[in-house]
Amino acid sequence: MTAAASTGTRRRLLGAGLLIALGLLAGLYGYLALDSDLPHRVLWQQSVTLGPYLVAVLLLARLRLAARPALWLVLGTAIVLQVLAMCTPPGSSDDDYRYLWDAKVQLAGIDPYRYPAAAAELEQLRTPFFFPDRVHCAWPVDKGCSAINRPEVRTVYPPVAEGAFVLVRLASLGGHGGHHPIQLAGGLGAVAVAWLLARHALARGRPLWPVALWAWCPLVATEFGNNAHIDWLAVLLCVLALQAEAVRRSRLAGLLVGAAIATKIYPGLVLVSLLRRRPVPVLGCAAGLVAVSYLPHVLAIGPDVLGYLPGYLKEERYTSGGRFLLLQPWLPDPLVTPAAVLLLAVAALWVYRRTDPDAPERSAVLMAGVVILLSTPSYGWYALLLLALAVLSGALEWLPVAIAPSFFYLIDSDFHLGAGFGSAVYGGALAATVALIGLRRRSTARGQRQVSVFAPVRWHP
């Protein structure tokens, strides 16, 4: 057999393997999405699709497709997964009820931060979708049951997120379609992030296979296409902000990261990586956008605009130090929160001093990873920003830290294993990331590229 024939056979085998892996990924994901009677369904769904997902990405990396077919394959598969995710109501979160309720309240001319969902002043807005008649009720309220979580407290979501909720309700002609409009927004947002990541990779002359780590990730499909978390918008705005700063559009970068902060707060971690070149315009634009977004609500209701945010931080045990699962076993309780703040400040200073303003994503991924490891969030969707930044920067060694929170959330929700289990999950993710960083540095020291599959590929129009 000639060398050309051998290469052709190898490519056909890789292509066939890739199609099989993608078929398994989509088939298993879709089947388990529709099997509503399976105990621990979402946990099973994420666990059994993790293998096909990783194998498919690896085969795509080895196949080295030209840019155009690779782009169509990556985005097309992403769309399929998001559509499958939208086929059922949210399976592991009820946050979308709050999103849809806040939109309804705003379109009734009421500030969303003024009243809790269960307030008597909002009783005229109640419908069976938001306040169903259920025998087993997770959120009981006066005169019935609430599908909206924490109905006795004001909303926690910042103004840009609230504006997005309103736009979705308007696009659905006043709330028609139940969960589907907000799920569609999440699915489209996830695909838009994949497209931005692909465009960035092509502009830098990089292969497209790392984009599949985001686009084909079952967690991305579940958290955005199914659970409809508004974090997709925060991720999208952060990616745009980093790309704007890389091309020296600092004011635009500031506005974009300000909008991300006014969507979910935690994207503020990206701000440090945007300050190296022109800190004053970036900070001014970011702070200005946040201030302008809050101003109408402050004028309307005053300090209540903070909503449930202080209570949420207390509920999640950040104020007491119990949420910092990697620090809590080693330090006295009174020192845990100060130690976390100190470590965060040190990381922020290091990131600020080491940032390359032409490639701010390289330091942003480190900042995001440190924040996840310090804060050890109990909700997995908070870590998907890290996944996007890992793909954007090429620092794929952060993948274990990006995925770990979701499995901790799903396992702990089903089996209630507690803080010790969380410490083990995050500790294992940290160890895996450190090992991968060591492997990359060893490869670099030997004069090789950081990761062998990043070797140059031929790009065809």
N, C-alpha and C positions, 0 to 999 in steps of 0.2 A: 504494500500500500504506500502510495506517495505521501509526502508531507502534507500537501494540499488536501488530499482525500481524508487523511487522518484528522486534520483540523476541521474539515467540514463535518465529519462524523461526530467529533467532540462537540461542536456547536449544536448539532441536531439533538444530541443527547441532553445537553444543558438546556436547550429550549424546551424539549419535552418534559424534563424534570421541573422546569420553572412553571409550565402550564399545569402540571399535576399538583405542584405545591400551591399555586394560586387557586386551583379548583377546590382543593381540600380546605384552604383558608376560607374561601367564600361559602362553600357548602356547609362546613361545620359551623361557621358563624351564623349563617342564615337559619340552619336547622335549630340550633340552640336558642336563637332569638325567638323563634316561633313556638318552642316547647315550653309553654307557660307553667305547666304542671311539674316540671323537674325541680326538685329541691336544690337550692344553691345554684340556680340556673346561670346567673351572670358570672359567678366564680368559675363554674365549669366552662362556660363559653370562653372566658379569657384564658383559662389554663390550657384547654385543648387546642386553641388556635395559636398559642404562642410559638409552638414548634414550627408549624407550616409557615407562619409569618417570617421567622428568622431564616428558615431554609430558603424561602422564596427570595428574600433580600440577598442572601449569599449567592444564590444561583444567578440572579440578575447582575451582581457584581462580577462574577466569573464570565458571564456571557459577553459582556462588553458590547452592548448594542450601540448602534449609531444614535445620535442625539434625538432625532425625530421619532423613530419607533419607540425608543426608551421613554420619551416624554408621554406619548400617547398611552403606552402600557401603564406607566406609573399613575397618571391622572385618571385613566379609564377604570383601573382597578379601584382607585380611591372612591370614585363615584359609585361603583357597584357596592362597595362596603357601606358607604353612607346610606344608600337607598335601602339596603337590607336592615340597617340599624333603625330606619324610620318606620319599618313595617309594624312595630309594636309600640305600645306606650312605654315611657321611661321605666327601666327595670331596676335601677339601683339608686335612684334619687327622686325626690319630689320637689326640687327647687323650681322646676318650670311652672308649677302652680303659682308660686309667688311672683315670678316674672309676669305671667299673664294677668294676675290679679292687680299688680301695681300698674300695669298698662290700662286696665279698665278703670281703676280709680282716677288716674290722671286724665283720661278722656271724659270723665264725669266732672272735670273741673276742680278736683280735690288734690292738694299736694300729697304725694305718696308718703312723705315723712310725717304727716300730721297725726294719723290714727293707726293703731294696730289693725290687722285684718279682721279681728273679731269684734271691733268696736261697734257699739250700737249705732253710731252715726253713719256707718257704711252698710247697715243691714239691708237697705233697699237695693244694694248692688249684688246681693247674694243670689247665686244660681246653683242648681244641683251639681254642676261641674266642679264648683269650688267648695260647696258645702253639701256633700252627698249624704244620703241616709244609709249609714253603714252600721252593721252589728258590731264589728271589730274596728274600732276607731283609734288611730294613732294620735290624733290631735283633737280631743273632745273640746267643745266650746258650749257656751250657753245656747240652748235651743238646737243642739245638733252636733255635727261632726265637721271638722275642717280638713280639706285635702291640702291646704296651705300649711307648711310647716311653721312652727312657732307663731301661731296666730295671735297670741297675746302681746306680741312686741312689734314695734315699728320695723319697717324694712331696713335691711343692712346695705343695700346696693347703692353705689354712687350715681351721680346724675347722668353721666354718659350711658351707663348701663340702662338707667330708667328711660332715657330717650330711645335707646334701641328697642326696648320692650314696646314702647308706643308705636314705633315704626312697624314692627312685626304685626301688631294688632290692626293697624290701619291697612297694611297690605293684605291681611286676611279678612278685610271687609267687616271689621267689628268683632273679630273673635271667632269666625267660622272655622271649622276644621279641628277643634280641640287642641291636641298636642302638636299636630302636624306642622302648622306654620312655624312655630318656634324651633321644632326639630329640623325643618327645612333650612331655616336660617343658620343653625349650627352646622348642618352638613355642608352647605355652600361655603360657610366660613372656613371650615377645615380644608376643603378643596382649594379655596383661594390661598390659604397659607401654603399648601403644597405647590401651587403654581408660583408663588413668590420665591419659595425655596429653590424650585427648579430654575427659574429665571436667574437667580443669583449664582447657582452652580454653573450655568451655561456662560454667564458673563465672566466668571473667573476661570473658565476652561477646565472645570472639574467634571467628573462623571456624575451621572444622575442617580446612581443606585442609592446613595445615602438618603435622597429625598423619599425613597420608598419606606425608610424607617419611620417617617412621619405618615406618609400617605396610606400605607398598608397596615398601620398599627391598629389592632383590634380595640385598644383602649381609646384611641382617637375617635374611632367610629362610635363606640359606646358612649363616651362622654359628650360628644357634640351632636352626632346624628340621632342618638337615642335619648340620652339624658338632657340634651339641649343646653348644656351649661354655657353661660354667656362668656366664659373665659376664652372662647374662640376669638372674640373681638379683641380682648386684651392681647392675645398672642399675635394676632394680625397687626395691630397697631405697633407693638414692640418690634416686630420684624421690619415694618416699614420705617420706623424711627431709626433703627440701626443702619438700614440701607441708605436713608437720607443723609445721615452723618458721614457715612463712608464717601459720599460724593460731595461733601462740603456744604450741605444745605442744613446748617445748624439750627436756624430758626424753625424750619419745618420739622426737624427732628425733635425739637423741644415741644412743639405743638402736638406731635403724634404721641410722644411719651406722656405728655400731660393728659391727653385723651385716654391713654391706656390706664394711667393712675386713676382717672375719674371713672373707669370702668370696673376695676377690681382691686385697687390699692397696691397689691403686691408687685405689679410691674415697676414700681418705683426703684426696684433693685437694678433695673437696666439703666437708670438715670446716671449712675456713677460712670459708666462706660462712655457716656456721651459728652462728658465735661472737659475732656483733655484739650480739645482744640479751642473752643470758644465757650467757656463756661457761663458767662453772663447772658448771652442770647438764649442758650439752651435753658438755663434755670428760669430766666424771665418769662420765656414763652410757655414753659411747662407750668410754672406757678400761675401765670396769668390765665391759662385755659382752665385749670382746676378752679381758680377763684371765680371766674365768670360762670362756670357750670353750676357752682353752688350758690351764687349770689341770689338768684330769684327765690330759692328755697329758704335761704337765711332771712331774706326780707319778709317772707311769708310766715315763717314759724319760728325763727330764731335758732337757739342752740339745739332744738330737737332734730335739726337736720342731720345730726350724727346717727340718728336712728338707733339700731341695735348694735352698732359696731363696738362700743365699750363692753356691752354685755356679752357679745360674741367672743371677744378676746378672753373675758373671764370664764365663760363656759368652756372654751377650749383649753383652759388652764395655762395660758401664756403669762398671765399676771402673777400666778403662784409659782411658776417654774415647772409644773408637772408635765407640760407638753414637750419639753426639750429632752427627748428620750435618750439621746446619746450623751447628754451631760448629767442628767438627773441621777443616774446610778453612782456617779463618782464625786458629786459635790453635795454639801449640805443644802437643804431647800432654799435658805435665804440667799445663797450665792449663785444659784442656777441662772436666774434671769439676768443679773448683772454680768455674769460670765458670758452669757450668750450675746448680750449687747456689746461687750468689749470685743469678743471675737468677730462679731459682725463689723464693728468699726475698723478693726485691723484689716479685715478682708477688703472692705471698701477703700481704705487708704492704699493698700497694695494694688488693687485694681486700677484706681485712679492714676497712680504713678506709672503703671506698666502698660496702660492701654495704648494701642496703636490707633490713632484717630481715623486712619484709612481702613481699618478692619476692626471696629469696636466690638463686633460679635465675639471675637476671640477672648476678650476679658469678660464680656457679659455672661458667657456660659459658665465661667468659673464663679462669678458672683452668684448666679442662680443656683449652681450646685451647692455652694457653701450655705446659702439661705435654706435650701431644702434640708440639708444635713443638720443644720442648727435648729430649725423650727420643727422638723419631723412632723409635717402636717398629717392629720388624720383623714384628709380627703385627697384622693389621687389626682383629681383634675388640676389641682394647683401646680403639679409637677410637669404638666404638659408644655408649659412655657420652656422648661429646661430641655425637653425633647426637641422642640423646634430650634432652640439655640444650639444644641449639639449638632443638629443637621446643618444649620446655617454656617457654623464655624468649622465643621469637620472634626470636632472633638468628640468622637463617638464613644470614647471611654466613659462618658457620663450617662450612657444608656441605662446601666443598672440602677442608678439613683433616680432617673426619670421614671422608671417603671415600678420600682419598689413601693412607692406610696399607694398605688392603685391596688396592688395585691394585699397590702396591709389593710387597707380600707375594706376590701371585699371579705377577706378572711375574718377580720375582727368583727365586722358587722354580722356575719353568720354564726361565729363560734365564740365571740367575746373572750378572746385570749388575753387581752389586757396589755399593760405597758411593757411588760417583760418581752412579750412577743414582738411588740413594735421595736424595741431596742435591738432585738436580734435581726429583724428584717432590715432596718436601716444600717446596722453594723455590718451585715453581710453585703449590702449594696456598696457601702463605703470600701470594704475590703476588695470587692470585685473591681471597683473603679480604680483604686490604688494599684492593683495588679495590672490592669490594662494600661495605666499610665506608665508603669515600669516597663511593660512590654514594648510600648511605643518608644520610650527613650532608649531602650536597649537596641531596638531596630535602627533608630537614628544614629546611635553611636557606632554602629557597624557600617555606616555609610549608605544605608538603604533609605528608602522613603519611609515616612511615618507608618503607613499601613500599605502593605504590598498591593492591595487592590486599588489604591489611589494612583497607580502607575499611569503614565499618559495614555490616553486613548485617542483614536482618530475620530474627529467630529465631522459628520457629513451633513450638508444642508438637507 
